C-alpha cells in the first residue's frame, strides 16, 4: 500500500458500509477459517479486516469501520502509522532476528534505556523484554519469588493477567478461562478489587502469613474485568500494605499503560510507585512485545535464571521506540482531549437511556460502559458492529472503548452518533 493510499484510508469517512455485514467475502473467509483454526479462539463478531490506517479499518468486502477497540488496546498509534511502519522497515533491512537472550542487540538496550526513563519509579530500573503480556506476568511472578524468597501471591477477583498457567492462576475474571485446566498454580490467593479490608481481615488472618507473600498483582485500572477505576485511596492502601509487610507491588499495565489513560502509566494517576511494572499490548503498536520493568535492586536474578528466544526481537523493539516517541509527542495529550469528547457524549447517552446504559467510567481513552446484564451488553456490541462501529465487551456486563490514541475529535463525534443509534435500537427492543 502506498503512503497516499494509507493517508486516504485514515482520512476516509467511516463507518461506510457497501454490503451487508458480514458481506459475502467475509462469510467465505469465515467458513475457511472454521475448518482449520482452533475452536478455542473467542471471536466477538464476524469481522474480517483486510487493511487499516489510523482509526479506520477496511474489511474484505470493502466496508469501512471505525475502530474503538484498537485490537484490544494494542494499536496505540493507530493502524499502520507511517512512522512505525518506517521504523520496522528500516530495522528489517538491517536485522530481522538475533536472540537478545544470548547476544547484545543494540536496539534491545536502546528500548530498555527508554523504559528506564519513562518508568514510574524514582529509582533506576532494569527491563526484561518478552513476546507478550502473559509472558511478562509469568516472568514477574518468577522474579517476585526469586527476589523475596517467598512463595505466595495475591491477585483480585475480576482481574485478567493472561492465559498461560501462572497467568490464569493469578487471573479470576471468568471461570471458563480456568475450566478443565486444573490443577492450577498453587499458592495464589484472591481478594476483591477496591476492597480495603479483605486482605488483612480474611487472607492474612486465616489463609496466609503476610511474611510469606511475595507480591500483590494489580491492574491500576481493571481491563478485561470491566474497565473499572479503583476507589480513591485504594492504590495507596495497597502500596502501604506492601511496605508494611515487605511485599512487592506488581502493576499490570498491559492494557492500561502506554498513554491510554492520559498518562504514560495508569498508576501515575494515584501517586503510587510499583516495585515491578508490566507492559505489552500498546507498547509496540501491534508488534509482539512485552516488558518486565523492575527496580534495579530487585532484578538481581542470576545469569540464565530467565530468558527468551524471541522476546525483544529487533522489529518489535524498533516499533516500540517509534511508538513511545509518538505517544510522548502528542498522542497522550490527544487521548485526554478526545477522551473528554467521548465522556461528555456518552454521559449524554446515559442520561437519555438510563435504564440501559447505567454507568460511564474510565480515564481518557480507557472507557467502560456498564449495562444491566450480559444480554443487553452483547446486543449493543452487535448492533454497533452492524453499523460499522467496532467496540468490544469486557467483564460480564460492560463494553470497553479503547480506540487508537490517534482518534480524531470528528471521529469521536461520529462514533457517539453511531453508538447512540445502537443503544436506541436495543432500548426499543427492535
C-alpha positions in Angstrom: 0.0 0.0 0.0 1.4 3.4 -0.9 1.7 6.2 1.5 -1.1 8.1 -0.3 -3.4 5.1 0.0 -2.7 4.9 3.7 -3.4 8.6 4.1 -6.6 8.3 2.1 -7.9 5.4 4.2 -7.0 7.1 7.5 -9.0 10.2 6.4 -11.9 8.4 4.8 -15.4 8.9 6.3 -16.2 5.9 8.5 -18.3 3.9 9.0 -19.2 3.3 5.4 -20.9 0.0 4.6 -21.3 -1.1 1.0 -22.6 -4.6 1.7 -24.5 -6.3 4.4 -22.3 -7.1 7.4 -20.8 -9.6 7.2 -20.5 -9.5 3.4 -20.0 -12.4 1.0 -16.2 -12.3 1.1 -16.2 -12.1 4.8 -18.5 -15.1 5.1 -16.4 -17.1 2.7 -13.3 -16.4 4.7 -15.0 -17.3 7.9 -16.1 -20.7 6.5 -12.4 -21.3 5.5 -11.3 -20.2 8.9 -13.6 -22.6 10.8 -12.1 -25.6 9.1 -8.5 -25.1 10.2 -8.3 -22.9 13.3 -8.6 -23.8 16.9 -12.2 -23.6 18.2 -10.9 -22.0 21.4 -10.5 -18.6 19.7 -13.2 -16.4 21.2 -14.3 -14.3 18.2 -16.5 -11.4 19.2 -18.3 -10.9 15.9 -17.8 -11.8 12.2 -15.4 -9.0 11.3 -12.7 -9.9 8.7 -10.2 -7.0 8.4 -8.1 -6.5 5.2 -6.2 -3.3 6.0 -6.2 -0.4 8.3 -4.9 3.2 8.7 -5.4 5.5 11.7 -8.7 4.6 13.3 -10.3 3.2 10.2 -10.4 -0.5 9.1 -11.5 -1.9 5.8 -12.9 -5.4 5.6 -12.5 -7.9 2.8 -15.8 -6.6 1.2 -14.7 -3.0 1.1 -16.7 -1.9 4.1 -15.1 0.8 6.3 -15.3 0.5 10.1 -14.5 3.0 12.8 -12.3 1.2 15.3 -13.0 1.8 19.0 -11.1 -1.2 20.3 -7.7 -0.9 18.6 -7.2 -4.7 18.6 -8.0 -4.8 22.3 -5.9 -1.7 23.2 -3.0 -2.9 21.1 -2.8 -0.5 18.1 -2.0 2.5 20.3 -0.7 4.7 17.4 -3.5 3.6 15.1 -3.2 1.2 12.2 -0.1 1.3 10.0 1.2 4.6 11.4 3.8 5.8 8.8 6.5 6.4 11.5 6.0 2.9 13.0 6.0 1.2 9.6 9.1 3.1 8.6 10.9 2.1 11.8 10.0 -1.6 11.2 11.1 -1.4 7.5 14.4 0.3 8.4 15.1 -2.3 11.0 14.1 -5.2 8.8 16.7 -4.1 6.2 19.4 -4.4 8.9 18.5 -7.4 11.1 15.3 -9.4 11.3 16.3 -11.5 14.3 19.2 -12.4 16.6 18.3 -13.6 20.1 18.7 -10.9 22.7 18.8 -13.6 25.3 22.3 -14.8 24.2 23.7 -11.8 22.4 23.9 -8.0 22.7 21.3 -6.4 20.4 21.7 -2.6 20.3 18.0 -1.9 19.7 17.1 -4.1 22.8 19.2 -1.9 25.1 18.1 1.2 23.3 14.5 0.4 24.3 15.4 -0.6 27.9 17.1 2.8 28.3 13.9 4.5 27.2 11.8 2.3 29.6 14.2 3.3 32.4 13.5 6.9 31.6 9.7 6.7 31.4 9.2 4.1 34.2 7.0 5.4 37.1 9.7 4.6 39.6 12.0 7.2 41.2 15.0 4.8 41.3 16.8 3.2 38.3 15.1 0.2 36.8 16.1 -2.7 34.6 13.9 -4.4 32.0 13.4 -7.8 30.5 11.6 -7.9 27.2 9.1 -10.6 26.3 6.8 -11.5 23.4 3.5 -10.8 25.2 1.8 -9.5 28.4 1.2 -13.1 29.5 4.9 -13.8 29.4 5.6 -10.6 31.3 3.2 -11.7 34.0 4.8 -15.2 34.2 8.3 -13.7 34.4 7.3 -11.2 37.1 5.9 -14.0 39.2 9.2 -15.8 38.9 11.1 -12.6 39.7 9.0 -11.8 42.7 9.6 -15.2 44.2 13.3 -15.1 43.4 13.8 -11.6 44.9 11.8 -12.2 48.1 12.4 -15.8 48.7 8.6 -16.1 49.3 6.1 -18.4 47.5 2.7 -16.8 47.8 1.0 -14.2 45.6 -2.3 -12.2 45.8 -4.4 -11.0 42.9 -8.0 -9.9 42.6 -11.4 -11.2 41.5 -12.2 -9.8 38.1 -8.6 -9.5 37.1 -7.2 -10.9 33.8 -3.5 -11.5 33.5 -3.2 -13.8 30.5 -3.9 -17.4 29.6 -0.8 -19.5 30.4 -0.8 -21.4 33.7 0.7 -18.9 36.0 -1.3 -16.1 34.4 -4.7 -17.9 34.7 -3.8 -18.9 38.2 -3.5 -15.2 39.1 -6.5 -14.1 36.9 -10.0 -14.5 38.1 -12.2 -12.8 35.6 -14.2 -15.7 34.1 -14.5 -19.3 35.2 -14.3 -20.5 31.6 -10.6 -19.4 31.4 -9.9 -22.0 34.1 -12.4 -24.8 33.3 -10.8 -28.2 32.7 -7.2 -26.9 33.1 -6.7 -27.7 36.8 -4.9 -28.1 39.0 -3.6 -24.6 38.6 -0.5 -23.0 40.2 -0.8 -23.3 44.0 0.0 -20.5 46.4 -2.2 -17.8 44.8 -5.0 -16.1 46.8 -7.6 -13.6 45.7 -9.2 -10.5 47.2 -11.8 -8.1 45.9 -10.8 -5.2 43.7 -11.2 -1.9 45.5 -11.8 -3.6 48.9 -9.9 -2.1 51.9 -10.4 -4.9 54.4 -10.5 -8.4 53.0 -6.7 -8.9 52.6 -5.9 -8.2 56.2 -9.1 -9.3 57.9 -9.5 -12.6 56.0 -6.4 -13.6 54.0 -3.8 -12.6 56.5 -5.8 -13.7 59.5 -7.0 -17.1 58.2 -5.1 -18.1 55.0 -1.6 -16.9 54.7 1.0 -15.1 56.8 1.9 -11.8 55.1 5.6 -12.5 55.6 5.2 -15.4 53.1 3.6 -13.3 50.4 6.0 -12.4 47.6 3.8 -10.0 45.6 0.4 -8.4 45.0 -0.5 -8.3 41.3 -2.9 -5.5 40.5 -4.2 -3.7 37.4 -4.2 0.1 38.3 -7.4 0.2 36.1 -9.0 -3.1 35.6 -9.1 -4.1 32.0 -10.9 -7.4 30.9 -12.8 -7.3 34.2 -14.8 -4.3 33.1 -12.6 -1.2 32.8 -13.0 -0.4 36.5 -11.2 2.6 38.1 -10.4 1.8 41.7 -11.8 3.9 44.6 -9.9 6.9 45.9 -7.0 5.9 48.1 -7.0 2.2 47.3 -3.8 2.1 45.4 -2.1 4.0 48.2 -3.6 1.4 50.6 -2.0 -1.4 48.6 1.3 0.4 48.5 1.3 0.9 52.3 0.3 -2.6 52.9 3.1 -3.9 50.8 5.6 -1.7 52.5 4.4 -2.8 55.9 5.0 -6.5 55.2 7.9 -6.4 52.6 5.6 -7.5 49.8 6.3 -6.4 46.2 3.6 -4.4 44.4 3.3 -5.5 40.7 1.4 -3.2 38.4 -0.1 -5.0 35.4 -0.2 -2.1 32.9 -0.6 -4.4 29.9 -3.9 -2.8 28.9 -3.8 0.5 30.9 -0.3 1.7 30.0 1.2 3.5 27.1 -0.7 6.7 27.4 -4.2 5.2 27.2 -5.4 6.9 30.4 -3.8 10.3 29.6 -0.6 9.5 31.4 2.1 7.1 30.3 1.1 4.7 33.1 -2.3 4.5 34.8 -0.7 4.1 38.2 0.6 7.6 37.9 -2.9 8.9 38.4 -2.7 7.6 42.0 0.7 9.0 43.0 2.0 5.5 43.8 5.2 3.7 42.7 5.1 0.0 41.9 8.1 -2.3 42.5 7.6 -4.1 39.2 5.6 -2.8 36.2 4.4 -4.9 33.3 3.7 -3.6 29.8 2.6 -5.1 26.5 -0.3 -4.6 24.1 0.2 -0.9 23.0 3.9 -0.8 23.6 4.8 -1.6 20.0 1.6 -0.6 18.0 0.7 -4.2 17.1 4.1 -5.9 17.1 4.6 -8.7 19.6 6.3 -7.2 22.7 6.0 -7.1 26.4 8.2 -5.9 29.2 9.0 -6.6 32.9 10.2 -3.3 34.3 11.6 -3.7 37.8 13.6 -1.7 40.3 17.3 -2.3 39.8 17.8 -3.6 43.3 15.1 -6.3 42.6 16.2 -7.5 39.2 19.2 -9.4 40.6 18.5 -12.9 39.4 21.5 -14.8 38.3 22.8 -15.4 34.8 20.5 -17.8 32.9 17.7 -17.6 35.5 15.2 -16.3 32.9 15.4 -15.9 29.1 13.6 -15.8 25.8 14.5 -16.6 22.2 12.2 -14.1 20.5 11.5 -11.7 23.4 12.7 -8.2 22.4 13.2 -9.1 18.8 14.7 -6.2 16.7 11.5 -5.4 14.7 9.3 -5.1 17.8 11.9 -3.0 19.6 12.1 -0.6 16.7 8.3 -0.4 16.6 8.3 0.3 20.4 10.8 3.1 20.1 8.7 4.8 17.4 5.5 4.2 19.4 6.8 5.8 22.6 8.1 8.8 20.6 4.7 9.3 19.1 2.9 8.9 22.4 5.1 11.4 24.1 5.0 13.6 21.1 1.2 14.3 21.3 -0.8 11.2 21.3 -1.0 11.1 25.1 -2.4 14.6 25.1 -4.8 13.7 22.3 -6.1 10.8 24.5 -7.1 13.3 27.1 -8.7 15.8 24.7 -10.7 13.2 22.6 -11.5 11.2 25.8 -13.3 14.3 27.1 -15.4 14.4 23.9 -16.3 10.8 24.3 -17.1 11.1 28.0 -19.3 14.1 27.5 -21.2 12.4 24.7 -21.5 9.1 26.5 -22.8 10.7 29.6 -25.5 12.4 27.5 -26.5 9.0 26.1 -26.7 7.6 29.6 -29.0 10.5 30.6 -31.2 9.7 27.6 -31.2 5.9 28.1 -30.7 5.5 31.9 -32.3 2.1 32.1 -29.9 0.6 29.5 -26.6 2.5 29.9 -26.2 2.5 33.7 -22.6 3.7 34.1 -19.9 5.5 32.2 -16.4 5.3 33.8 -12.7 5.4 33.0 -9.8 7.7 32.2 -9.1 9.4 28.9 -9.4 6.7 26.2 -9.9 3.8 28.5 -13.7 3.9 28.9 -16.1 1.3 30.4 -19.8 1.3 29.7 -22.0 -0.7 32.1 -25.3 -2.3 31.1 -27.9 -4.0 33.2 -26.9 -7.5 32.1 -24.8 -9.6 29.8 -27.5 -9.9 27.1 -28.0 -6.2 26.8 -24.3 -5.6 26.6 -23.9 -8.2 23.8 -26.9 -6.7 21.9 -25.4 -3.2 21.9 -22.0 -4.6 20.9 -23.5 -6.4 18.0 -25.8 -3.5 17.0 -22.8 -1.2 16.9 -20.8 -3.7 14.8 -23.6 -4.0 12.2 -23.5 -0.2 11.9 -19.7 -0.2 11.3 -18.5 0.6 14.8 -16.0 -1.7 16.5 -16.4 -1.8 20.2 -15.8 -4.8 22.5 -17.3 -6.3 25.6 -15.4 -6.8 28.8 -16.3 -8.4 32.1 -19.9 -9.7 32.1 -21.9 -6.6 31.5 -19.6 -3.9 30.1 -18.4 -2.6 26.8 -14.9 -1.1 26.5 -14.0 1.8 24.4 -10.2 1.7 23.9 -9.7 3.4 20.5 -6.3 4.2 18.9 -4.7 7.2 20.5 -4.9 8.9 17.1 -8.7 9.0 17.2 -9.8 12.5 16.0 -12.5 14.7 17.5 -14.7 14.4 14.4 -14.3 10.6 14.5 -15.3 10.6 18.2 -18.4 12.6 17.4 -19.3 10.2 14.6 -18.7 7.2 17.0 -21.1 8.8 19.5 -23.9 9.1 16.9 -23.5 5.5 15.8 -23.2 4.2 19.3 -26.4 6.0 20.4 -28.2 4.5 17.4 -27.1 1.1 18.6 -28.3 1.8 22.2 -31.6 3.2 20.9 -32.2 0.0 18.8 -31.6 -2.3 21.8 -33.5 0.0 24.1 -36.6 0.0 21.8 -36.5 -3.8 21.6 -36.3 -3.7 17.8 
